[in-house]
Amino acid sequence: MPDGLSRFERGMRVLGWVTLLLLPVLALAWVAVPVFKIRPFEPQTAADLNLSYALRSWATVVAVGALIAALGLAVWLWRGSKRWWRKALLTLPFIPLLFVTWFTRQNHFEWMFSPLARGEYATAGDVDFVAPDEMVLAVKIADEAVAFPLRQAAYHHVIQETVGGVPVVATY
């Protein structure tokens, strides 16, 4: 062997490199599945939701575990690497791993559903986009009544308004 490594040692180093390169892919897949399984306005099965919630609940543990494993592998591979470009390659898996670890602590669902900041309102007789049989969230306080179409409330999930002089929050 030209570099003094046995066949077993070479095999272990190749396995280390493959594992180091697969860790970000696996961690990213773990975090990405719930993003694509739970989407607004798309049909979802109970199995999809169960899988997504299970993956989401373990996402931070998996991401941090992958980060620690990658660090251990990188240190081990660094010591045996004599070429500078191989040492430089050892740092690349940490870019997606750090992103995945950060992303596990984000609530990306809230990015999709932002509260309606300044809704514009009209009387029921002045609108043509609400069908007579359409479901609404209705609030009546004192002599003032408002109705929020569920179709629109489902997108924003939170509606802030003042009804009858009282601040209210409607959610769906």
C-alpha positions in Angstrom: 0.0 0.0 0.0 1.5 3.3 -1.0 0.1 5.4 1.9 0.8 2.7 4.5 -2.9 1.8 5.1 -4.1 -1.7 5.1 -7.1 -2.7 2.9 -9.3 -2.7 6.0 -8.2 0.8 7.0 -8.8 2.1 3.5 -12.2 0.5 3.5 -13.0 2.2 6.9 -11.9 5.6 5.6 -14.0 5.2 2.4 -17.0 4.2 4.6 -16.3 7.3 6.8 -16.3 9.6 3.8 -19.5 8.0 2.4 -21.2 8.3 5.8 -20.1 11.9 6.2 -21.6 12.8 2.8 -24.8 10.9 3.5 -25.5 12.5 6.9 -26.6 15.8 5.4 -28.8 14.1 2.8 -30.5 11.9 5.5 -31.0 14.8 7.9 -32.4 17.0 5.2 -34.8 14.2 4.1 -35.9 13.8 7.7 -36.8 17.4 8.0 -38.2 17.8 4.4 -40.8 15.0 4.6 -43.2 16.9 6.9 -42.8 20.1 4.8 -44.1 18.3 1.7 -46.6 16.0 3.5 -48.4 18.8 5.5 -49.4 21.5 3.1 -52.4 23.8 3.2 -55.2 23.1 0.8 -53.9 19.7 -0.2 -55.4 16.4 0.7 -53.7 14.6 3.5 -54.1 11.1 4.9 -53.9 10.1 8.6 -50.8 8.1 7.7 -49.1 11.2 6.2 -50.0 13.3 9.3 -48.8 10.6 11.7 -45.5 10.2 9.8 -45.0 13.9 9.6 -45.6 14.5 13.3 -43.3 11.6 14.3 -40.5 12.9 12.1 -41.1 16.5 13.3 -41.0 15.6 16.9 -37.6 13.9 16.5 -36.2 16.3 14.0 -34.0 18.4 16.4 -32.6 15.2 18.0 -31.8 13.7 14.6 -30.2 16.9 13.3 -28.0 17.5 16.3 -27.1 13.8 16.3 -26.1 14.0 12.6 -24.1 17.2 13.4 -22.2 15.5 16.2 -21.6 12.3 14.2 -20.4 14.5 11.3 -18.0 16.3 13.6 -16.6 13.1 14.9 -16.1 11.7 11.4 -14.6 14.9 10.2 -12.1 15.0 13.0 -11.2 11.3 12.4 -10.9 11.8 8.7 -9.0 15.1 9.1 -6.2 13.4 11.0 -5.6 10.8 8.2 -5.9 13.3 5.3 -2.6 14.6 3.9 -4.0 16.6 1.0 -5.4 20.1 1.7 -8.3 19.7 -0.7 -9.5 16.6 1.2 -9.4 18.6 4.4 -11.4 21.4 2.7 -14.0 18.9 1.5 -14.5 17.8 5.1 -16.1 21.1 6.0 -18.7 21.1 3.2 -21.2 18.7 4.9 -21.5 21.2 7.8 -23.2 23.8 5.6 -26.4 21.8 5.0 -26.2 20.2 8.5 -26.2 23.6 10.2 -29.1 24.7 8.0 -31.1 21.6 8.8 -30.4 22.0 12.6 -31.5 25.6 12.4 -34.6 24.7 10.4 -35.8 22.1 13.0 -36.3 25.0 15.4 -38.4 27.0 13.0 -42.2 26.8 12.6 -42.3 26.9 8.8 -46.1 26.4 9.0 -46.4 29.9 10.5 -44.5 31.3 7.5 -47.4 30.2 5.3 -50.1 31.5 7.5 -49.6 35.1 8.5 -52.3 37.1 10.3 -54.3 39.4 8.1 -52.8 42.7 9.2 -55.3 45.2 7.8 -58.3 43.6 6.4 -60.8 45.6 4.3 -64.4 45.1 5.1 -67.6 45.6 3.2 -71.3 45.1 4.0 -72.8 41.8 3.0 -74.8 43.4 0.2 -71.7 45.0 -1.4 -69.7 41.8 -1.9 -69.9 39.3 -4.8 -67.2 36.8 -3.6 -69.2 35.3 -0.7 -71.9 32.8 -1.8 -75.2 32.9 0.2 -74.5 29.3 1.5 -70.8 29.9 2.3 -69.7 29.2 5.9 -68.5 32.2 7.9 -67.1 33.0 11.3 -69.6 35.4 12.8 -69.1 37.8 15.8 -71.7 40.1 17.2 -70.9 42.5 20.1 -73.4 45.2 21.1 -75.0 46.4 17.9 -72.2 45.5 15.5 -71.8 42.2 13.7 -69.1 41.0 11.4 -68.6 37.8 9.4 -65.3 36.3 8.1 -65.6 33.8 5.2 -63.9 30.5 6.2 -62.4 30.2 2.8 -60.3 33.3 3.6 -59.9 32.6 7.3 -58.4 29.2 6.5 -55.5 30.9 4.7 -54.6 33.4 7.4 -55.8 31.4 10.4 -55.9 34.6 12.6 -58.1 37.6 12.1 -57.7 40.6 14.4 -60.6 43.1 14.4 -62.5 45.4 16.7 -66.2 44.6 16.9 -68.5 46.8 19.0 -65.5 48.7 20.4 -64.0 45.4 21.7 -60.8 44.0 20.2 -61.3 40.4 19.1 -59.3 37.7 17.6 -61.0 35.1 15.4 -59.1 31.9 14.5 -59.7 28.9 12.4 
